[in-house]
Amino acid sequence: MNIADPAPKPNKSAALLDNERRRLAAIVESSNDAIISENLDGIIVSWNSAAERIYGFSTDEVIGKHITEVIPTARDGEMLELMLRVRRGEQVPSFEVRRTSKEGIVRDVNVKVSPVRDESGEIIGVSAIVRDISDRVSIERELQNRIRQQAAVAQLGQHAIAQTNLTDLLNHATELVRRTLDIEFATVLELIPGSQEMLLRAGVGWKPGVIGMASVSALPISQSGYTLQSHEPVIISDLRTESRFTQVDLMREHGIISGMSVIIQTPERAFGVLSGHTSQQRTFSIDDVHFLEAIANILATAIARQQAYDLLGRRVEERTSELRMLLDITHDAAATLDLQPLVGLILDRVKEVVDYTGAALFVLEDSGEGLNLLRYQGPIPQHTLAYRWSLATHPHAHEVVTRARPVIINDVYSDHPLAEAFRRASKSDLGELRSDWGSWMGVPMMLRDRVIGMLSVEIDQVNAYTGRHAELLLAVADHAAMAVENARLYERARGLAALEERQKLARELHDSVSQALFGIGLGARTARALLDRDPSKVADPLDYVVSLAEAALTEMRALIFELRPDALQQDGLVGILDKQAAALAARHKLNIETDLGSEPDATLEVKEALYRIGQEALHNAVRHAHATTIWVRLNQAGQGLTLEILDNGVGFDPEGSFPGHLGLQSMRERAARMGAVILVESAPGEGARLQVIVPPAR
């Protein structure tokens, strides 16, 4: 608005003009907008109170001065250009600009510049209306910051979902913080587990060699340590005057003045701190803090997810190792039924999942009153250990066996009753308390809900074993129980088989060889008597002795083969079938006719199975069928084999039941194992015919 004095209109009185001037001056003076007028030379001719407030200059200070003395030097060219445009009568649109007051206060203002014309329309000056829009611009700026920060949070969230590399995510987050907050430095510091230091894990703005190498204290003497300990955001306006903590050398070297930091808190623990800094003095808003916290929360979620993945991976790997170990125990049990080597393998497998200094495996006595040591592996020589642990004097073992549950002694030198009992029993067993004992754990070996033994481990560390270790050792003990029981049953069965074989051998020797020896002795005595009375008759008893000796030799060879079947490799199937037939014929005065042909082309396993089946069939024909003639035939057609045994005995019903006689069943089982079939033809009073048909090998 122009308040320069225009020429008075001739139809108005001087009084009216004076009133109008005063009214216009009051309007200008009371306006909230700065209203400034200047002549065409740029000299300020009017300056209202709003102008004084916005620019900080009083009316007396600016009237008569050039406008460029009020406008910042950097804007001189801009103002001169505006003056030229106004003088040319151009319309100048309003514009927004920042102005600095006399006191140095920066304000955002909207400026509208217009020409001032006299009654003839001639431009005689310039007016400027300046409105303070700092509040609006501040709100808009804050809104834009929020939008930008929210966009950055959303972007990082999407990146965190897609990103599996934690280091890349942390680097991306620090760059996003730096760019969004318009600062020079952004950092992720990771708390080093088990220490009081934080490593600069990721960051931007720092000198080369800092990231991944430098560390700061996690104690509250540093900004990061203070943030970590307080669990609250920390804002620094001026680090040079900060009194809550000291300025670390790293920040001083980089000229840092202002900044803020928040904690990165995962569900498990505090991962570290996220911070942003600048070398300019700056006041960070609460929205800035919320933005940094949002970024830290996304990082915490991603870190927790990565930790969960890592934990899951470790657990899968551990579980795989455990299952592999249990499978190895199963294979070990299948590979050997010798008890001592098997137990040694089991204890070796235990160490793969549960570490120990010493380990032992016990079996429970049938009476249930004590445990017998099968094997010990550790620093103590096994021969110095007690073979038997009485449950009455070993309460820790009694607890395992009677309650059928794991027992863990975290510290064998503690005041716990079981620890005291362990020390008493150990001193009684060994005569000393070893210094390399720390923890002990025992678990029951269960078989069909029945305790059959105990598996125990010890180590030279206290509090070494947990419930998880007990679960693992129980899993081993379950497999070990079955393996040990099978091995024990095998040993018993092997003992019974040996006894049965000895009894069978005794019967055979009695029925054949001993009878032959008796006959030889009788014939020899007869020959000796005849030698004195009638030497010419000695030949007959001597021939009898020779025939009996030959029969006994044949029988002994057959018995030796039954005990040592490796003769099959030397004589072949044809040879040993022929010897077996000759031995039976000599022993039982039978007529046995053989038609065996040449040695068949078959595996050793097939030959042995055929021999065992033939041996059983021949014995059945002699003992049960009471045959006088037996035919044995072996025929090879192509790559297949057929063993046929016929007799003229009493016969039987093949579909009948013969309790206590498992010969035919065992023959069928042997045949099935090599893919062969057995055909039996017989009827009461009509003899029997047995065929073993081995198909061609594929």
Residue pairs with C-beta under 8 A, 6 or more apart in sequence:
1 24
1 28
1 35
1 37
1 116
1 127
1 129
2 37
2 116
2 117
2 124
2 125
2 127
3 24
3 25
3 28
3 37
3 45
3 46
4 37
4 39
4 45
4 116
4 124
4 125
6 118
6 119
7 118
7 119
8 14
8 17
9 17
9 119
28 35
28 46
28 48
29 48
29 49
31 48
31 50
32 50
32 131
33 50
33 129
33 130
33 131
33 132
34 48
34 50
34 51
34 53
34 54
34 55
34 109
34 128
34 129
34 130
34 131
34 132
35 46
35 48
35 50
35 51
35 127
35 128
35 129
35 130
36 44
36 46
36 47
36 48
36 51
36 67
36 127
36 128
36 130
37 44
37 45
37 46
37 116
37 125
37 126
37 127
37 128
38 44
38 45
38 67
38 125
38 126
38 128
39 45
39 124
39 125
39 126
40 83
40 87
40 123
40 124
40 125
40 126
41 66
42 66
42 67
42 68
42 79
42 83
43 64
43 65
43 66
43 67
44 62
44 63
44 64
44 65
44 66
44 67
44 70
45 63
45 125
46 63
47 57
47 59
47 62
47 63
48 59
50 130
51 57
51 62
51 130
52 58
52 59
54 99
54 101
54 107
54 109
54 130
54 132
55 62
55 70
55 99
55 101
55 102
56 101
56 102
56 103
56 105
57 70
57 102
62 69
62 70
67 79
68 76
68 79
68 80
71 78
71 79
71 99
72 99
72 100
75 97
82 92
82 113
83 126
85 92
86 92
86 113
86 114
86 115
86 123
86 126
87 115
87 123
89 115
89 123
92 113
92 114
94 110
94 111
94 112
95 110
95 111
96 108
96 109
96 110
96 111
96 133
96 137
97 108
97 109
97 111
98 106
98 107
98 108
98 109
99 106
99 107
99 109
99 130
100 106
100 107
101 107
107 132
107 134
108 132
108 133
108 134
108 136
108 137
108 138
109 130
109 131
109 132
109 133
109 134
110 130
110 131
110 133
111 128
111 129
111 130
112 128
112 129
113 126
113 127
113 128
114 126
114 127
114 128
114 129
115 123
115 125
115 126
115 127
116 123
116 124
116 125
116 126
116 127
117 123
117 124
118 124
142 285
142 287
145 287
145 288
146 287
148 180
149 180
149 287
149 288
149 291
149 294
152 176
152 177
152 179
152 180
152 291
152 295
153 291
153 294
153 295
153 298
155 176
156 172
156 173
156 176
156 295
156 298
157 298
159 169
159 172
160 169
160 298
160 299
160 301
160 302
163 169
163 172
163 302
164 306
166 302
166 303
166 306
167 201
167 202
169 299
169 302
170 188
170 201
170 202
170 299
171 202
171 204
173 186
173 188
173 202
173 274
173 295
173 298
173 299
174 186
174 187
174 188
174 202
174 203
174 204
175 186
175 204
176 295
177 183
177 186
177 274
177 276
177 292
177 295
178 184
178 185
178 186
178 204
178 205
178 276
180 291
181 276
181 284
181 288
181 291
181 292
183 205
183 259
183 276
183 277
183 278
183 282
184 205
184 277
184 278
184 279
185 203
185 204
185 205
185 206
185 254
185 256
185 259
185 275
185 276
185 277
185 278
186 203
186 204
186 205
186 274
186 275
186 276
186 277
187 200
187 202
187 203
187 206
187 273
187 274
187 275
187 276
187 277
188 200
188 201
188 202
188 203
188 264
188 272
188 273
188 274
188 299
189 198
189 199
189 200
189 201
189 216
189 224
189 272
189 273
189 274
189 275
190 198
190 199
190 201
190 271
190 272
191 198
191 218
191 228
191 269
191 270
191 271
191 272
192 198
192 199
192 215
192 218
195 218
196 217
196 218
196 219
197 215
197 216
197 217
197 218
198 215
198 216
198 217
198 218
198 224
198 225
198 228
198 272
198 273
199 212
199 214
199 215
200 206
200 210
200 211
200 212
200 213
200 214
200 215
200 216
201 211
201 212
201 272
202 211
203 210
203 211
205 254
205 277
206 214
206 254
207 253
207 254
210 250
214 250
216 222
216 224
216 225
216 248
216 250
217 224
217 225
217 248
218 224
218 225
218 228
219 225
219 229
220 226
220 228
220 229
220 230
220 245
221 245
221 246
222 245
222 246
222 248
223 234
223 236
223 239
223 242
223 245
223 248
223 251
223 259
223 261
223 275
224 261
224 272
224 273
224 275
225 245
226 234
226 244
226 245
227 233
227 234
227 261
227 262
227 263
227 273
227 275
228 263
228 270
228 272
228 273
231 263
231 265
231 270
233 260
233 261
233 262
233 289
233 292
233 293
234 244
234 260
234 261
234 262
235 259
235 260
235 284
235 289
236 242
236 257
236 258
236 259
236 260
236 277
237 258
237 281
237 282
237 283
238 257
238 258
238 281
239 247
239 251
239 256
239 257
239 258
239 259
240 247
240 257
251 277
254 277
254 279
255 279
256 277
256 278
256 279
257 278
257 279
257 280
257 281
257 282
258 277
258 278
258 280
258 281
258 282
258 283
258 284
259 275
259 276
259 277
259 278
259 284
260 275
260 276
260 284
260 288
260 289
260 292
261 273
261 274
261 275
261 276
261 292
262 273
262 274
262 275
262 289
262 292
262 293
262 296
263 270
263 272
263 273
263 274
263 296
264 270
264 271
264 272
264 273
264 274
264 296
264 299
264 300
264 303
265 271
265 296
265 300
266 300
266 303
266 304
266 307
267 304
268 304
268 307
271 299
271 300
271 303
274 292
274 295
274 296
274 299
276 292
318 353
321 352
321 353
322 353
322 472
322 475
325 349
325 352
325 353
325 476
326 475
326 476
326 479
328 349
329 345
329 346
329 349
329 476
329 479
329 480
329 483
330 479
330 483
332 342
332 345
332 346
332 349
332 483
333 342
333 479
333 482
333 483
333 486
333 487
336 342
336 345
336 487
337 486
337 487
337 490
337 491
338 487
339 374
339 484
339 487
339 488
339 491
340 374
340 375
342 483
342 484
342 487
343 361
343 374
343 375
343 480
343 484
344 375
344 377
346 361
346 476
346 479
346 480
346 483
346 484
347 359
347 360
347 361
347 375
347 377
348 377
349 476
350 356
350 359
350 455
350 457
350 473
350 476
351 359
353 472
353 476
354 441
354 457
354 465
354 469
354 472
354 473
354 476
355 459
355 464
356 378
356 457
356 458
356 459
357 378
357 379
357 436
357 437
357 458
357 459
357 460
358 376
358 377
358 378
358 379
358 380
358 457
358 458
359 376
359 377
359 378
359 455
359 456
359 457
359 458
360 373
360 375
360 376
360 377
360 378
360 455
360 456
361 373
361 374
361 375
361 445
361 453
361 454
361 455
361 456
361 480
361 484
362 371
362 372
362 373
362 374
362 389
362 397
362 453
362 454
362 455
362 456
363 371
363 372
363 374
363 445
363 452
363 453
363 484
363 488
364 370
364 371
364 372
364 401
364 451
364 452
364 453
364 454
365 371
365 372
365 388
368 391
368 401
369 390
369 391
369 392
370 388
370 389
370 390
370 391
371 388
371 389
371 391
371 394
371 397
371 401
371 453
371 454
372 387
372 388
372 389
373 382
373 385
373 386
373 387
373 388
373 389
374 453
374 484
375 382
376 382
376 385
378 458
379 436
380 430
380 434
384 430
385 429
385 430
386 429
389 397
389 425
389 429
391 397
391 398
391 401
391 402
392 398
393 425
393 428
394 421
394 425
395 417
395 418
395 421
395 425
396 407
396 409
396 418
396 421
396 422
396 425
396 440
396 442
397 442
397 454
397 456
399 405
399 407
399 418
400 406
400 407
400 442
400 443
400 444
400 454
400 456
401 444
401 451
401 454
404 444
404 446
404 451
405 444
406 441
406 442
406 443
406 444
406 470
406 473
406 474
407 418
407 441
407 442
407 443
408 439
408 440
408 441
408 465
408 466
408 467
408 469
408 470
409 416
409 418
409 419
409 422
409 439
409 440
409 441
410 416
410 439
410 462
410 463
410 464
410 465
411 419
411 438
411 439
411 462
411 463
412 419
412 422
412 423
412 426
412 437
412 438
412 439
412 440
412 458
413 419
413 423
413 437
413 462
422 440
423 433
426 433
426 434
426 437
427 433
436 460
437 458
437 460
438 458
438 459
438 460
438 461
438 462
438 464
439 458
439 459
439 461
439 462
439 463
439 464
439 465
440 456
440 457
440 458
441 456
441 457
441 458
441 465
441 469
441 470
441 473
442 454
442 455
442 456
442 457
443 454
443 455
443 456
443 470
443 473
443 474
443 477
444 451
444 453
444 454
444 474
444 477
445 451
445 452
445 453
445 454
445 455
445 477
445 478
445 480
445 481
445 484
446 452
446 477
446 478
446 481
447 481
447 482
447 485
452 481
452 484
452 485
453 481
453 484
455 473
455 476
455 477
455 480
457 465
457 473
459 465
501 563
505 559
505 562
505 563
508 555
508 559
509 559
511 587
512 551
512 552
512 555
512 583
512 587
513 552
513 555
513 556
513 559
516 548
516 549
516 551
516 552
516 555
517 552
519 544
519 545
519 548
520 545
520 548
520 549
520 552
523 541
523 542
523 544
523 545
523 548
524 541
524 545
526 541
527 538
527 541
527 542
527 545
530 537
530 538
530 541
531 538
550 586
551 586
551 587
554 579
554 582
554 583
554 586
555 583
555 586
555 587
557 579
557 583
558 579
558 580
558 583
558 584
560 567
561 567
561 576
561 579
561 580
562 615
565 608
565 611
567 576
568 576
568 604
568 607
568 608
568 611
569 604
571 579
572 599
572 607
573 599
573 600
573 602
573 607
573 610
573 611
573 634
574 596
574 597
574 598
574 599
574 600
574 634
575 599
576 611
577 594
577 596
577 611
577 614
577 632
577 634
578 594
578 596
580 611
580 614
580 615
580 618
581 592
581 594
581 618
581 630
581 632
582 592
584 590
584 592
584 618
584 619
584 622
584 630
585 591
585 592
588 622
590 622
590 627
590 628
590 629
590 630
591 628
591 629
591 630
592 618
592 629
592 630
592 631
592 632
593 629
593 630
593 631
593 632
594 631
594 632
594 633
595 631
595 632
595 633
595 634
596 632
596 633
596 634
597 634
597 635
597 636
598 636
600 607
600 634
600 636
600 641
601 636
601 639
602 610
602 641
602 694
602 697
603 697
605 674
606 641
606 674
606 694
609 670
609 671
609 673
609 674
609 676
610 634
610 641
610 643
610 692
610 694
612 670
613 643
613 667
613 670
613 671
613 678
613 692
614 632
614 643
614 645
614 692
616 663
616 666
616 667
617 645
617 667
617 690
618 630
618 632
618 645
619 663
620 663
620 664
621 627
621 630
621 645
621 647
621 649
621 688
622 630
624 649
624 650
624 652
624 661
625 647
625 649
625 650
625 651
625 652
625 687
625 688
626 649
626 650
627 647
627 648
627 649
627 687
628 648
629 647
629 648
630 645
630 646
630 647
630 648
631 644
631 645
631 646
631 647
632 643
632 644
632 645
633 642
633 643
633 644
633 645
633 646
634 641
634 642
634 643
634 644
635 641
635 642
635 644
636 642
638 696
639 696
639 697
640 693
640 694
640 695
640 696
641 692
641 693
641 694
642 691
642 692
642 693
642 694
643 691
643 692
643 694
644 689
644 690
644 691
644 692
645 689
645 690
646 687
646 688
646 689
646 690
647 687
647 688
648 687
649 687
649 688
650 684
650 685
650 687
651 682
651 683
651 684
651 685
651 686
651 687
651 688
652 658
652 682
652 683
652 684
652 688
653 682
653 683
653 684
654 680
654 681
654 682
658 664
664 678
664 680
667 678
667 690
667 692
668 678
671 677
671 678
671 692
674 694
675 694
675 695
676 692
676 693
676 694
676 695
677 692
677 693
678 690
678 691
678 692
678 693
679 690
679 691
679 693
680 688
680 689
680 690
680 691
681 688
681 689
681 690
682 688
682 689
